[in-house]
Amino acid sequence: QVQLVESGGGLVQPGGSLRLSCAVSGCTFSMITLSWYRQSPGKERELVATIISGGGSTKYADSVKGRFTISRDNAKNTVYLQMNRLKPEDTAVYYCKTFWRKEYWGQGTQVTVSS
């Protein structure tokens, strides 16, 4: 059974930084593509960033390009989302997701950007 466990969320002031982590178990980590999504109240879940298996190429939503960085540590079976220059509109529950025969989601971690 694949499990994804996010951590690292919290309350931060505008302009601040947070690093989210997602620990993955139950699959061959180096072979999976991983994504971070977010969802704010009343809005649809939004794809934030993706990191591909193998070469590790990345893709970002336009709203976070230049501020967020997705990375992976295959030795630790963990994917990260470094979030800099945070804005109030980044406030959301952040989820990591992967596909290993089917889709798997983590439970989410709350990020609140507020002064």
N, C-alpha and C positions, 0 to 999 in steps of 0.2 A: 504494500500500500504506500503510495507516494504521499508524503506530508511536506507542507510548506509552512514555516513559522516566521512571521514578520516580527521585527522589534525596532526600536529606535525612535518611534514617534514621540510627540510631546508638544508643548507650547513654546513658541519662539516669537520674538519680535520681528516686525518687518525689517528686511535687510539681513536677517540672521541666517544661520545654516543648521542643517540637520543631516545626519546620515542614517538611512534606513538599511536594515539587514534582513535577508530572507534565507533562513537555513533550510536546506532541502534534504530529504532522505527517501529511500525506497526506490531509487532509480540510478542509472549511470549518469551522474551529474554532467560530465564533460560532453555528453551527447545531446543534451537538451537545450532548446531555446527558452529563454526566460523573459518575462515582461513584467513591468510595473504598470498598474492601472490606478486610477483614483476615482472616487465618487463623492460628490458633495450633495447635501440634502436637496431634493427636488430636481437633481440633474442625472443624466445618464452616466454610466460608468465610462471613463475616458482612458484611452491608451496613452501612457506617458512616455515610456521608453522600452526598447527591446534590445537584447543582446543575443546574438546568434551563437549556436554551438560551433565548435571547431575554431575558426579564425577569430570569432568574437567580435564581428562587426556590429555596429550599433545604429539605432534609429531613434529619433526623438519627435515628440509632438512640437509643433511650431511654438506653442506657448511656453515651453521650457528650454528650448535650444539655447545654448550658451550659459545656462544657469544650473542645469542638472547634468549629472554624469552617472551612467550605469556602468557597472563593472562586475567582474566575477572572479572568485578565487576557487579554482577547481580542486585545490588541495583541501579546502575547508567546506566544500559543497555549499557555498554561500554566494548569493548575489547581493549587490549593494546599490543604493541610490543616494548619491551625494547631492544634496540640494542646497544651493547657495543663492544669495540675494532673494530670499523668500518674500513673497507678496501675500497680502490677505486672500487673494483669489486662489492661492495654492492650498488653502484650508480644505481638507477632505480626509476621508479614510483611504489609505493607500494599501493596495493589495498586490501580491506577486502571483504570477500564474505561469504554469508550464503545461506542456502536452507530452504525455507518455502513455501511449495507447488511448488515452482520453484526456480531457482537460482536468487540471487540478488547480485549486485556488487556496491561498492562505486565508487566515481569519481576519486579516486587516489590522492596520495600526493607524491611530488617529494623529493627524498633523493639524495643529491650529496655529495660524499666523495672526497675531493680534498684539496691539500695544496696550 
